[in-house]
Amino acid sequence: MARGARNVQFIHSSGYGPIMKEYLNLVQRVMDRGFSKGDRTGTGTISSFGERMEFNLQEEFPIIKAKFTAFRPMAEELLWFLRGSTNKKELQEKNVHIWDEWGNDETGEMGPIYGYQWRKWNKHTVKSFGEQIDHADGSVTFTDAKITVQHIDQIKDVIERLKKNPDDRRLIVSAWNVADIPDMALPPCHSFFQFYSRKLTQHELFQQWTKKHVSLPTVQLQNEVMRLHAEEGISVGQMSDEDAQKLGLCTRILDCQLYQRSADIGLGVPFNIVSYALLTHMVAQVVDMIPGRFVHIMGDAHIYQNHVSGLNEMLSREPINQKARIWLNPDIKNIDDFSMSDIKLLDYMYHPKIVLEVAV
């Protein structure tokens, strides 16, 4: 029996593929182990701390199938972030209403939220020329000073480092800017994310090569392996980086890990999974890598009390194991050049929508 929630029978768990199991098992765990907890909205939650999910992006695109999950609004929001935008009217013009409940309805401004921090993080440099005055509240002023304001483009920076030094352990983009939080319409729930890159193993290179030739019958595939060895001196099972590049293969894989301080499991988390999985695909393409894993770490992972019945219904639905895929325009090599026409979700099959109320 859950601590603060009634137990839910996960009727069809054995029939789901790994993507859906990750999410539905998270729902089940929080139902079973979570604590009743108050929250900012006054709705009440079942809450668990330090939850984790992991998705293999090579297996399929991780979009929830046990209830309809709208892909286009999530992709539009991600593109909005990547443009550095902070005005919700830009989304509303595209019939995307994710941010309608927050910010200034008249101007549309949201303050320095995700896109601003990702692309325009403020850096202030102060050169003092006059007398320093220390105040009781800890602040400092000068009788004469020059302040220089620069914008740090974290997305551009992390992409450049992935290209030049892919083993870097500082491939982090943060939206959690403590100084700016009071000016944000909503402090960032998905606080920061980190990329991780490594060289592909020989087995992974071989898998990548066979995927490019999936239409060939087995005999022709074997003949192509022998031809490459005889005519070009390339052993498909023992490729150098140069050999792989000659065959049009990527030699590195890209993983992404998100830390989300506050995770609304019923409504927000399915959106966040799609958004960061899509971002990983996009960044991987522009740095000439293949997308690997998306790891989702959650601080306060919670189910709102008014979402429990809807999630019960979701847990009881028959499995759908059709694998969704993502298509990106292969000609796009700059993260800023992506538009909705360059992004397509394919083979997405799903159960009907479950309406869950937004807690504000």
C-alpha positions as CSV (number, residue, x, y, z in Angstrom):
1,M,0.0,0.0,0.0
2,A,1.3,3.4,-0.9
3,R,2.2,5.9,1.8
4,G,-0.5,8.5,1.0
5,A,-2.1,6.8,-2.0
6,R,-4.1,3.7,-2.7
7,N,-2.4,0.8,-4.5
8,V,-2.8,0.6,-8.3
9,Q,-2.6,-2.7,-10.2
10,F,-0.3,-2.4,-13.1
11,I,-2.3,-4.7,-15.3
12,H,-0.4,-4.9,-18.5
13,S,3.2,-4.1,-17.4
14,S,4.7,-7.2,-18.9
15,G,3.3,-6.3,-22.4
16,Y,5.0,-2.9,-22.7
17,G,8.4,-2.2,-24.4
18,P,11.3,-0.6,-22.4
19,I,10.3,3.0,-23.2
20,M,6.8,2.8,-21.8
21,K,7.9,0.6,-18.9
22,E,10.3,3.3,-17.7
23,Y,7.5,5.8,-17.4
24,L,4.8,3.5,-16.2
25,N,7.1,2.0,-13.6
26,L,7.8,5.5,-12.4
27,V,4.1,6.2,-12.0
28,Q,3.7,2.9,-10.1
29,R,6.7,3.5,-7.8
30,V,5.4,7.0,-6.8
31,M,1.9,5.7,-6.2
32,D,3.3,2.8,-4.1
33,R,6.1,4.6,-2.2
34,G,5.3,8.3,-2.3
35,F,4.3,10.5,0.6
36,S,1.4,12.8,0.9
37,K,2.9,16.3,0.6
38,G,1.6,19.9,0.3
39,D,2.7,22.1,-2.6
40,R,2.7,25.6,-3.9
41,T,-0.6,25.3,-5.7
42,G,-2.6,23.9,-2.8
43,T,-3.6,20.9,-4.9
44,G,-1.8,18.3,-2.8
45,T,0.6,15.6,-4.2
46,I,2.0,12.1,-3.7
47,S,5.7,12.8,-3.8
48,S,8.9,10.8,-4.0
49,F,12.5,12.2,-4.0
50,G,15.4,11.2,-6.3
51,E,13.6,9.2,-9.0
52,R,15.3,8.2,-12.3
53,M,14.5,7.0,-15.8
54,E,16.7,6.1,-18.7
55,F,15.8,5.8,-22.4
56,N,17.8,4.3,-25.2
57,L,17.2,6.7,-28.1
58,Q,18.5,4.1,-30.6
59,E,15.6,1.8,-29.7
60,E,12.8,4.3,-30.4
61,F,11.7,7.9,-29.8
62,P,10.4,8.1,-26.2
63,I,6.9,9.5,-26.4
64,I,4.2,8.2,-24.1
65,K,1.7,5.9,-25.8
66,A,-0.6,5.0,-22.9
67,K,-2.2,8.4,-23.4
68,F,-2.0,10.8,-26.4
69,T,1.0,13.1,-25.9
70,A,0.9,16.2,-28.2
71,F,4.3,16.3,-30.1
72,R,4.0,19.6,-32.0
73,P,3.5,21.9,-29.0
74,M,6.6,20.4,-27.3
75,A,8.7,20.7,-30.4
76,E,7.5,24.3,-30.9
77,E,8.4,25.1,-27.3
78,L,11.9,23.6,-27.7
79,L,12.5,25.8,-30.8
80,W,11.2,28.8,-28.8
81,F,13.8,28.0,-26.1
82,L,16.5,27.6,-28.7
83,R,15.7,31.0,-30.2
84,G,16.3,32.6,-26.8
85,S,12.7,33.7,-26.7
86,T,10.8,34.6,-23.5
87,N,7.5,36.0,-24.9
88,K,4.6,33.5,-24.7
89,K,2.7,35.4,-27.5
90,E,5.1,33.8,-30.0
91,L,3.8,30.4,-28.9
92,Q,0.2,31.5,-28.8
93,E,0.5,32.6,-32.4
94,K,1.4,29.0,-33.3
95,N,-1.6,27.7,-31.2
96,V,0.7,26.5,-28.4
97,H,-0.7,27.3,-25.0
98,I,1.8,25.6,-22.6
99,W,2.7,28.9,-20.9
100,D,-0.8,30.6,-20.9
101,E,-1.2,30.4,-17.1
102,W,2.1,32.3,-16.4
103,G,3.7,35.6,-17.2
104,N,2.3,38.9,-18.2
105,D,-0.9,38.4,-20.3
106,E,-0.8,41.9,-21.7
107,T,2.8,41.9,-23.0
108,G,3.4,38.2,-23.1
109,E,6.7,38.5,-21.3
110,M,7.8,35.7,-19.0
111,G,11.0,37.2,-17.7
112,P,14.5,35.6,-18.1
113,I,13.3,31.9,-18.3
114,Y,14.8,29.0,-20.1
115,G,15.5,30.4,-23.5
116,Y,17.1,33.6,-22.1
117,Q,19.4,31.6,-19.8
118,W,20.3,29.1,-22.5
119,R,21.3,31.7,-25.0
120,K,21.8,35.0,-23.2
121,W,23.1,34.3,-19.7
122,N,24.2,37.7,-18.3
123,K,27.8,38.3,-17.3
124,H,28.5,41.6,-15.6
125,T,32.1,42.9,-15.4
126,V,32.6,45.9,-13.0
127,K,35.7,48.1,-13.2
128,S,35.8,50.5,-10.3
129,F,37.4,53.9,-10.4
130,G,36.1,55.6,-7.3
131,E,35.6,54.9,-3.6
132,Q,34.1,51.6,-2.6
133,I,31.2,51.8,-0.2
134,D,30.2,48.7,1.8
135,H,26.6,48.5,2.9
136,A,25.0,46.7,5.9
137,D,23.1,44.3,3.6
138,G,26.4,43.1,2.1
139,S,26.0,45.0,-1.2
140,V,28.8,47.2,-2.5
141,T,28.7,50.4,-4.5
142,F,31.3,52.7,-6.0
143,T,31.4,56.4,-6.5
144,D,32.6,55.8,-10.0
145,A,32.5,52.5,-12.0
146,K,32.1,51.1,-15.5
147,I,29.8,48.0,-15.9
148,T,30.1,45.8,-19.0
149,V,27.3,43.4,-19.7
150,Q,27.9,40.3,-21.9
151,H,25.6,37.5,-23.0
152,I,26.9,33.9,-22.7
153,D,25.3,31.6,-25.3
154,Q,25.4,28.3,-23.5
155,I,24.0,26.3,-26.4
156,K,26.5,27.6,-28.8
157,D,29.3,27.0,-26.3
158,V,28.4,23.4,-25.6
159,I,28.1,22.6,-29.3
160,E,31.5,24.1,-30.0
161,R,33.1,22.1,-27.2
162,L,31.4,18.9,-28.4
163,K,33.0,19.5,-31.8
164,K,36.5,20.4,-30.4
165,N,36.8,18.5,-27.2
166,P,34.0,15.9,-27.0
167,D,35.5,14.2,-23.9
168,D,35.0,17.5,-21.9
169,R,33.2,16.9,-18.6
170,R,31.8,20.5,-18.5
171,L,29.2,20.1,-21.2
172,I,26.5,21.6,-19.1
173,V,23.6,24.1,-19.8
174,S,22.0,25.6,-16.8
175,A,18.7,27.5,-16.5
176,W,19.0,27.9,-12.7
177,N,20.3,31.5,-12.5
178,V,19.9,32.4,-8.8
179,A,20.1,36.1,-9.4
180,D,17.4,36.1,-12.1
181,I,14.9,33.8,-10.3
182,P,12.8,36.6,-8.7
183,D,12.2,38.0,-12.2
184,M,11.1,34.8,-13.8
185,A,7.4,34.0,-14.3
186,L,8.2,30.5,-13.1
187,P,11.5,29.3,-11.7
188,P,13.0,26.6,-14.0
189,C,11.7,23.1,-13.2
190,H,14.2,21.4,-15.5
191,S,17.1,23.1,-14.0
192,F,20.1,22.0,-16.0
193,F,21.3,19.3,-18.4
194,Q,24.6,17.7,-19.3
195,F,25.9,16.0,-22.4
196,Y,28.3,13.1,-22.4
197,S,30.1,11.8,-25.5
198,R,32.3,8.7,-26.1
199,K,33.7,6.8,-29.1
200,L,31.5,4.0,-30.5
201,T,32.6,0.5,-30.0
202,Q,33.4,-1.7,-33.0
203,H,30.1,-3.6,-32.3
204,E,28.2,-0.2,-32.4
205,L,29.9,0.8,-35.6
206,F,29.0,-2.5,-37.2
207,Q,25.3,-2.0,-36.0
208,Q,25.3,1.5,-37.5
209,W,26.7,0.2,-40.8
210,T,24.1,-2.6,-41.0
211,K,21.3,-0.1,-40.3
212,K,22.4,1.9,-43.3
213,H,22.1,-1.3,-45.4
214,V,19.0,-2.8,-43.7
215,S,17.2,-3.1,-47.1
216,L,19.9,-5.6,-48.4
217,P,19.2,-9.3,-48.3
218,T,21.6,-11.2,-46.0
219,V,23.6,-12.6,-49.0
220,Q,24.1,-9.2,-50.5
221,L,25.1,-7.8,-47.1
222,Q,27.8,-10.5,-46.8
223,N,29.0,-9.8,-50.3
224,E,29.3,-6.1,-49.5
225,V,31.4,-7.0,-46.4
226,M,33.7,-9.1,-48.5
227,R,33.9,-6.4,-51.3
228,L,34.9,-3.7,-48.7
229,H,37.6,-5.9,-47.4
230,A,39.0,-6.9,-50.8
231,E,38.7,-3.7,-52.7
232,E,39.0,-1.0,-50.0
233,G,40.9,-2.7,-47.3
234,I,38.1,-2.0,-44.8
235,S,37.2,-4.7,-42.2
236,V,33.6,-3.9,-41.1
237,G,34.3,-5.5,-37.7
238,Q,37.6,-3.6,-37.1
239,M,37.1,-0.1,-38.5
240,S,39.4,2.9,-37.8
241,D,37.9,6.3,-37.5
242,E,39.0,7.0,-41.1
243,D,37.4,3.8,-42.3
244,A,34.1,4.8,-40.6
245,Q,34.1,8.2,-42.1
246,K,34.7,6.8,-45.6
247,L,31.6,4.7,-45.0
248,G,29.6,7.8,-43.9
249,L,29.4,6.6,-40.3
250,C,29.5,8.6,-37.1
251,T,32.3,7.6,-34.7
252,R,30.8,9.0,-31.5
253,I,27.6,8.7,-29.5
254,L,25.9,11.5,-27.5
255,D,24.1,11.0,-24.2
256,C,22.1,13.7,-22.3
257,Q,21.2,13.8,-18.6
258,L,18.6,16.2,-17.3
259,Y,18.2,17.2,-13.6
260,Q,14.6,18.3,-13.0
261,R,14.1,19.8,-9.5
262,S,10.3,19.5,-9.7
263,A,8.7,16.8,-11.9
264,D,4.9,16.7,-12.5
265,I,4.7,13.1,-13.5
266,G,1.2,13.1,-15.0
267,L,1.4,16.2,-17.1
268,G,4.9,17.7,-17.3
269,V,7.2,14.7,-17.4
270,P,5.9,13.3,-20.7
271,F,6.5,16.7,-22.2
272,N,10.0,16.9,-20.7
273,I,11.0,13.5,-21.9
274,V,10.0,14.4,-25.5
275,S,11.7,17.8,-25.4
276,Y,15.1,16.6,-24.2
277,A,15.1,13.5,-26.3
278,L,14.4,15.7,-29.3
279,L,17.1,18.2,-28.2
280,T,19.6,15.3,-28.0
281,H,18.8,14.1,-31.5
282,M,19.2,17.7,-32.8
283,V,22.5,18.4,-31.1
284,A,23.8,14.9,-32.1
285,Q,23.1,15.7,-35.7
286,V,24.8,19.1,-35.8
287,V,28.0,17.7,-34.1
288,D,28.0,14.5,-36.3
289,M,27.2,12.0,-33.6
290,I,24.5,9.5,-33.0
291,P,22.0,10.0,-30.2
292,G,22.5,7.5,-27.3
293,R,20.7,7.6,-24.0
294,F,18.5,10.2,-22.3
295,V,18.8,10.0,-18.5
296,H,16.1,11.8,-16.5
297,I,16.9,12.6,-12.9
298,M,14.1,14.0,-10.8
299,G,14.2,15.8,-7.4
300,D,10.7,16.1,-6.2
301,A,8.8,13.6,-8.4
302,H,5.1,14.1,-7.7
303,I,1.6,13.1,-8.8
304,Y,-1.0,15.7,-8.1
305,Q,-4.0,14.3,-6.2
306,N,-6.4,15.4,-9.0
307,H,-4.3,13.3,-11.5
308,V,-4.6,10.0,-9.7
309,S,-7.8,8.8,-11.3
310,G,-6.5,9.7,-14.8
311,L,-3.2,7.9,-14.2
312,N,-5.1,4.9,-12.9
313,E,-6.9,4.7,-16.2
314,M,-3.6,5.0,-18.1
315,L,-2.0,2.2,-16.1
316,S,-4.8,-0.2,-17.0
317,R,-4.7,0.3,-20.7
318,E,-3.6,-2.4,-23.2
319,P,0.0,-2.1,-24.4
320,I,0.9,-0.5,-27.7
321,N,4.3,-1.6,-28.9
322,Q,4.6,0.2,-32.2
323,K,7.9,2.1,-32.0
324,A,7.8,5.8,-32.7
325,R,10.6,7.4,-34.7
326,I,11.9,10.9,-35.2
327,W,13.0,12.3,-38.5
328,L,15.2,15.4,-38.8
329,N,16.1,17.1,-42.0
330,P,19.6,15.7,-42.6
331,D,20.7,18.9,-44.3
332,I,20.5,20.9,-41.1
333,K,24.0,21.3,-39.6
334,N,23.4,24.4,-37.4
335,I,21.1,24.2,-34.3
336,D,19.6,27.7,-35.2
337,D,18.5,26.5,-38.6
338,F,15.9,24.0,-37.4
339,S,12.2,24.8,-37.9
340,M,9.1,22.7,-37.5
341,S,9.3,21.6,-41.2
342,D,12.6,19.9,-40.4
343,I,11.2,17.8,-37.6
344,K,8.7,14.9,-38.0
345,L,7.4,12.3,-35.6
346,L,6.8,9.0,-37.4
347,D,4.9,5.8,-36.5
348,Y,3.3,7.2,-33.3
349,M,0.4,5.1,-32.2
350,Y,-1.4,6.0,-28.9
351,H,-4.4,5.6,-26.6
352,P,-6.9,8.5,-26.4
353,K,-6.0,11.6,-24.5
354,I,-6.5,11.8,-20.7
355,V,-7.4,15.3,-19.5
356,L,-5.3,16.3,-16.5
357,E,-5.8,19.7,-15.0
358,V,-2.8,22.1,-14.9
359,A,-1.9,23.0,-11.3
360,V,-0.9,26.7,-11.1
